[in-house]
Amino acid sequence: MSQPARLVVLVSGSGTNLQALLDATADPAYGARIVAVGADREDIEGLARAERAGVPTFVRRVSDFETREGWDAALTTVVDRFEPDVVVSAGFMKLLSQEFLDRHLTLNTHPALCPAFPGMHGPRDALEHGVKVTGATLFVVDAGVDTGPIVAQVPVPVEEDDDVASLHERIKTAERAMLVDAVGRIAREGISVEGRRVRIGAVAR
């Protein structure tokens, strides 16, 4: 039996996506285990979730470094130590350096159907645009903002009485399920990324 895929998860807040992954990886059949959780802030619920699960944690705060480049290098170094197969950005609110992305396949989610409505306000922008369907996207992180190759998407209908909060909550529920499913499939079946095309199950891990 092959070894489970090694995941490093990066968080900046409450860690609900992290919790979904912690729950999933408790089943050996899932095919992955979380080997570390990192954050750019101390005293957050995401770190507490990891500690309760017995997962090693680390914090690298930008304010502790003289330059952003110094922080980038420190984050890359500490993640390197855990030798991840995949890094999952789960609500991590910092852009990652190109060196980091060159070294680690990194996944992130966005609460819209990319390439529509990138940036910080996907659910609000979808409502303001009057779309009937929005959703969530899982993508391979690149140097842009929510522009990387798309791994998976899930649609979420916009209801007539939705406000930003109600729509965003339904998107987050769908997003968690999509993330858990896709990361598990990647862990068990492998992933290939060629330009904009992403295939799960195309290669043996």
N, C-alpha and C positions, 0 to 999 in steps of 0.2 A: 504494500500500500504506500502510495506517495505521501510525502510530508505535506501537511496543510500549508497553504499559502500564508505568507507573513504579511500582516497589515499594520501600518502605522496610521493612526487617525489623528488629524489636527483639528482642534476646536478653539472657539473663542467665547462660548457662552454656555447655554444650558445643556447642550449635548444630547438632544432627543434623537438625532440620527445616529450618534454614537451608541446610545442605548439600544436602538434597534439592531445594530451590528453586534453589540455585546450579547444580546439575547440570541441572535442567530448563531454566533460562533460557539455558543455553549453546546450545540449539537455537533458531535464529531463528523457527521455526514455532510455538514455544510462545506467543509473543505478549506476553511481558513481559520486563522486565529489572530487576535490582536496582540501584537508583541509590545506596543507602546502607544501612549496617547500624549501628544504634545500640545502646548498652548502658548499664546502670546500674552496671556494675562494670568495672574494668580487668583486664587480664591474664587473659582467659578465652578458651577455645578458639573460641567463636563469633566473636570479633573476629579471631582468627588465621585462621579459615577465610575470612572476608571479605577480609582483607589478601592472602592467598595468591591469591585470585581477582581481585585488583586493584580491589576495590569500596571506595569511601570509607567511613570509619568515624567515629563520634563516641561520646563517653562523657559522660553527665551523671549524676554521683553525687548522691544525695539529701544526703549528708553535707557536700557542698560548698556547700550553700545554707542560709541562716538559717531559712527556712520551707519547708514542703512546697509551698505556693503558688508560691514562687519557683522551685522545681524544676519544678513543672508548667509554668510559663510558659516556662522555658528549654528544656524538652523540646519544647514546642509550637513555639517559635520555630525551633529547629534543624531539626525535621522539615519545617516550612513551607518552608524554603530549598530543599529537594529536590523540592518540588511533586509529591508522590506521588499517584497515582490510588488506590492501596490501601496501607494499612499492615498488615503481618502481625506479630502478637505471637507470636513463636516461642520459648516458654519464658521470656518476659519476666515477671519476678516482682514487678511494681509495678502498682498500679491506675492508670488513666489518668484525667485530669480530664475533666469534662463539656465544657469548652471544646475540649480536644483532640479528643474524640469528635465534637463538632459540626462540626469542621473536616475531619476525616479519617475516611473509611470504614475501620474497623479490624476485622480478623478475628483470631480466636484459636481454639485447639483445646482440647478437654477429653477426658480418657481415660475417658469414660463416655457413655451415651446420655442426653443431657439431655432432660427436666429431672431425671432420676434422678441421684443421687449427685454433687451439686455439691461444690466445695471442693477441698482439697489431697489427698484420699485416695480418689479415685474407684475405682481397682482394689481397694483393701482393703475399701472399703464394699460393693462389689458382691459380693466373696467372702463377707463376713460376712453379707450378706443372703440368700445362697444362690441368686442368680439363675443361670439357665442360659445366658443370652446377655447380654453387655454390649457395649462398643464404644467408638467415638470420635465426637466431634461437632465440627463447624466452625460457628462462630457469629459474628454481628456483635456486637462488644463494646458493652455498654451500662453503666449505672452500677452494676449488680448484679454478683454473683459467679456467673459461668457461667449467666447468665439471658437473654442476648441472643437475638434472632431467629436461628433455625437455618438455616444455609446447606446443610449436607450432614451425613450420618451414615453410619457403616459398622458393621455388627454383627461382633462377635467372640465365638464360643462359649467358654464356660467349661468347661475340661476337669476331669475328676474329680480329677486329681492336681495341679492348679494351686496354686501359692502366689502371693503378691502379686507377686513378682519375675517369675515366668514369665508370668503373665497380663498384667502391665504391659508386658513386652517385646513380646508379640504385639499388644497394643493399639497400641503406638508404631509398629510396622511398618505396621499398617493405617492409622493416623493420617497417617503421612507420605505414603502413596499417595493418600489422600483429599485432603489439603491440596494436593498438586501438581496433581491433576486439577482440583479446584475453582478454584484460583487461575488456572490456565491458561484454563479456560472463562470465568471472569469477565473475564480480560484480553482474550480474543478476542471475546466475545459480549455483555459488559455485565452489569449486575446492577441489580435494582430491589428496594427494601425498603419495604414498606407495612405499618406496624404489625408484626405477628408474621410476615407472609408475605414470604418471600424468593424471588425468581425470577431464575435465571440465563438470559441469552439473551433477556430481555424488552425490552431497550433497546439501541440502538446506542451504543457507546462513542464 
